Amino acid sequence: MRRLLLPAAAILALATPALAGDYAGIVRRFDQEQGFNGVTLVGRGDRVEAIGVAGLADAEAARPMTATTRFEVGSVSKWIAAIVVLRLVDQGKLSLDAPISTWLPDYRPDNGKVLTLRRLMSHSSGLPNQIDAARKADPAIKAVELDQMEAVRRYASGDLAFAPGSAWDYSHSNWILVKAVAERASGRPYVQLVRDEIVRPLGLKDSGIFRGDSARDAGAARGYAALKPAPQPKPSPMPDYMAMVGGYYTTAPDLLKLMDGVLDGRLLRPASRQALLTVLMPDQHYALGGRVKIPTIAGQPREAAWEDGSNGGFRVLARRVLADGHTVIVLSNASFDYYKLGDLGDALMEESYR
């Protein structure tokens, strides 16, 4: 298996080889010692400082990884979904704190009058995780497509486990319901909402919503449980009704562009950007669709957007220091250990301050 790390100067003409070389040593070590397979990016603001590529995007076809290989981002899709919802809030089509019965009068009335988008998107709604329970009981339903409201009736209409706002539970069913609200309020399917509200305004080149197996699309990585001693594919099909849960795909450069446009740009109005970053459940560092943490980086506490995701063999992290735009993105398609992935991200972030 051939592995290489290219400075961003060689790919996007945006970095000096000496700077990229420092990052190269870190990625090379994780490659050689831990078997990292994927793409890393270090950036500041909207500028790429270095991109590393290691291994294969498709082991069966011996297709190498590239800087623009597309990856599923797993639960980072929830952060994307929160951004889409906040765009609709900015347009006056949605409210974070109105009962969802405002847009779904046909939804279960007792839940509909107390559930809000703010509580659903912060996993503090009390809505039980019916979809995960159903998928564990019958894995075959992972590939079954459903109308959105039928999915809501089956998997997002259970009795509340606690009063909204009183506790936290990471429930995918929340996002099945949020998707129904966003589509009803906007009159557009979610795939179009992502295209209209994120991809086109930010000029993203290789991002959007997939359904089924993302590896069917050209330029996409294939997910694996392991690559040695022989490749073990690990697909995890994503039906359309779960698109907010885990249906977003992107590349490392596109994800940097998105983080810059959302957190430092004009995609959201100031109030919505603040809502996206306001931690509602402190024990979990959870805001809307993602986390905000204040870790010690380069010897100082620094507030950062803190996004993680997984699906099948895909593992993803994206970190951005809010004050100065230092950003690290790590994308892997071979079930790379979560803790090792975090160690790699931490090492790259530390190096960005040297």
N, C-alpha and C positions, 0 to 999 in steps of 0.2 A: 504494500500500500504506500503510495507516494504522498508525502505531506510537505507542505510549504507554507511559509508565512510571508506575505507581500506587504511592503509599506504602502500606505494609502497613496503616496506619490506615484507608485507604479500603476495604481488603479484609477484614482480620481484626481491625481496631481494636486494633492492637498496637504502633504506632509513631508517632512525632511527624513531621509533614510536613517540618520543618526537617532532621531526621536523614535521612529518606528522600530529600530533595532532593539531598544530597551524593552518594548512590549513584546517583541519577537521572542526574546529569551524567556519571558514568563510563559507565553503560550507553548513554546517548544518544550519547556519542562513539564507542563500538564499533558502535552501530547505524549512525550516519551515515558513519563512515569505513571500517568493515569489513563492513557488511551483516549484523550479528548478527541472528538470528531465533530467538527462544526465550524462556526464562524464567530469571530470576536471583533468588536469595534470599540474604539476609544475616540471620543469626540469632545469638543467644547463649543457650546452654543450650537450653531448649525454647521460647524466645520469638523470634518473627519480628520483625525490625527493619525490613525493607523487602523488597518483592517487585517485580521489574520484569518487564513483559511486552512483547515486541517482535515485530511481524509476524503471520504467519498460521500456524495449526495445520494448516489444509488449504487449500492455494492454489487448487486447482480449485473448491472450494466457497466460496472467500472467507470461510472461517471463521476469526475472529481468535483469536490466542493468549489464554489466560486464566491466572490464577494456579493454577488446578486442572486445566490440561491434562495429560493422561497421556503419559508418555514411556517408550519402551524405555530401559533403562540399560546395555545391552551387558554388558561384563565386570564391572560392579558387581554383577551377578547372582552372580558367584563369591563375593563377600564376603557376600551374603545367604545363599548356600548354606552357607558356613562357619558362620554364625550358627545356622542350622537344625541342622547337625551338632553344634555345641556344646550346643545345647538337648538333643539326644538323649544327649550325653555326660553332661550334668547329671542326666538321668533314669536313668542307668545302662544305657542301651540300646546305647551305642557306647563305644569307647575309641580315642583318637587313635593309640596305639602298638601295639595288637594287630594281628597280620597279618590282612589282609582275608579270608583263607580262613576265618576264624572265622565270617563271615556268608555268604560265597559259596564253599561247599565245591566247587561245580561249576565254579568259575573255574580257569583255567590254574594247575596246582599250583606250578610253580617260581616264577612271579610272585606268586602268592597268598600264599606263605609269607614273602616279604620286603617286600612293599608294605604300607604303613600309611596311614591317613587323613592323618596329619600330613605325610607326604612327598607324597602326592597333592595335598593342598590347598595346599602351598607350591611346587608345580611342581619339586620336587626328587626325583621318583620314578624318573626314567629312562624312563618310559613314553613311547614316541614319539607324535608328533602325527598319528596315522593319519587322523583325521577331517578335518583340514584338507587333507591330501594328497589324500584321496578327493574332497572337495568341489571342489578346484581341477581335478582330472582330469575330473570330471563334475559341473558345477554343478546339474544336474537333481536330484541326490540331496538338495539342500537342502530340498526340499518333501516328501520321502518319510518317512512315519512308520514307526517300527520298534518292536517290543517292546524293552524296556530291555536284557534279556540278549542279545537278538540284536544290538543295537547294540554291546554290550560285546564280543561275539564278533568282530564285523566291524572295530571301530574302536578297541578298547581292550585288545587281547590280543597286541600285538606283542612281539618280543624287546626287553628293556631296553637302552637306549642307554648307560647308565652305572649304576653301583651307587647305590641310593637314598641320598640325602644327600650325594653327592660332587660334584654339579654342579647347574645350573639350566637348565631348558628350558620355555618357556611352551607347554604342551601341553593343548589342549582335551580330549584323550582322557582326561586325569586325571578330569575332572568327569563324564564318562559313567559311569566306574567308581564314583565317589563316590556318584552318584545311585542306582545299583543297590544299593550297600551300605546307604544310608539307608532306601531303600524296603523292602529285605528285613528289616532290623533292626527297623523300626517297624511293618511291616505296613500302611503307608499310602502312597498315591501322593504324589509330591512336591508336586503342587498343593495337596493337603490338608495336608501338613506345613507349607507356607508359611502357609497360612490358620490352622492350629492353633497354630503356634509363634511366629509373628511378627505377622500381621495382626490377629488377635483380641486377643492380650494387649496390644498397643500401641494398639489402637483406630484402626488406619489405615482411611481412608475410600476411597482410590482406588489400591490397590496389590494386586499378586498376580502370578500366572503366566499368560502368554498362550501360545498355540500358533499356528503359521501366521503370518499377517500381523496384527500388533497393530492396524493402522489400521482393521480391521473393527469394533473395539469402540467404543462411544459415548464421546465425550469424549477420544479419543486423537489425538495428533498423527500426521501422515503424514510419512514420511521422504523427503527429497529430495537428489539429487546437487547440484542448484542450483535457484534460483528465477528467475533472470534469464538470458537474455531471456524465457524461458518456463519454467514449472515442469517439472522433470525428476524424476519419482518414482523413488525408489531403495529399494524394499522388499527385505528380506532375511528370508525365512520362517524360522521357528524351530520345528523339530519337537520334540515333547515330550521325546524322549530327550536333547535338548540344553538342557533348561530350566535346569540349573545353570550352563551355559556363558553363556547370554545371554537367558534367557526371563522376566526380571522386569520389570514395569512399575510406575511410581509417579508421583507429583506432587512438586513441590518442597516443599510443606508436609509431606507424608507422609514424605519422605526426611529432613527435619530431625527429625521426631518419632522416626523409627527410630534415627537416629544418637544422639539424646539418650537414648532408652530402652536402647540397647545399651551405649553408652560411659559413661554417667553414671547409668543406672537399674539396675533389678533384673532385667532380662530374663535375664541370664546370671549365674551364680555368679562370685565373684571370680576363681577359678582359671581358669575358661573365658574370662572377659573378658581376663585376662592372656595366655592362650594365643592369643587372637585378635590381640593387639597385639605379640606377641613376634616380632621379625624373625629368621627362620631362614636367610635367604640375604642377607647384608649387602650384597653388591655390587648387588643388585637392590632393597634395602629391602623385601624381600617377607616377609610374615608368613603368615597363613592367609587365602587368598582376596583379599588386598589388601595395600597398602603402608603403612608407617609411616615418615615422614621427619622430619628436624629442620632445616627451612629457616630462614633468617633472615627474620623477620616483624616489622615495626615496630622494626627495629634490634636484635632479640634472637633467639637460637636458640630455637625453640619446637617441641616434638614434636607431630606432627599425624597423624591418620588421613588417608590420601591416596588417594582412590578415583577411578579413571578408567574410562570405558567407551565403546564404540562398537558400532553395528550398522547396516548400511545407511547411511542419511543421518543417523543419530542420533549425537551427541557429548555426553558427560556428564562433569562433574567434581563431586566433593564433597570438601571439606576441613573438618576440625574440629580445632582446637587442643585437645589433651587436658586441659591444666591449667585452662583457663578457659571452654571451650565455645564460643569464637568459631567460627562456621560459615559457609561460603560454598558455595552450590550453583548450578551453571550447567547448564542443559539446552538443547540445540539440536537442531533437526530438519532442518537444511539443510547438512550436511557442513561445518560451520564449521571452519576450520583449527585443528589441535590446539594449535599454539603460540599463536595468538591467543586461543583458549579459555583457555589457561593464563594469558596476560597479563591477561585480563579477571578471572579468579578471583583472581589476585594483587592486582590493583588494588582489588578489592572488599574483600579481606581486610585490606590495609593501611589502607583507609579505616575499617574497623570498629574500629581502635585509636586513631583520632584523637579 
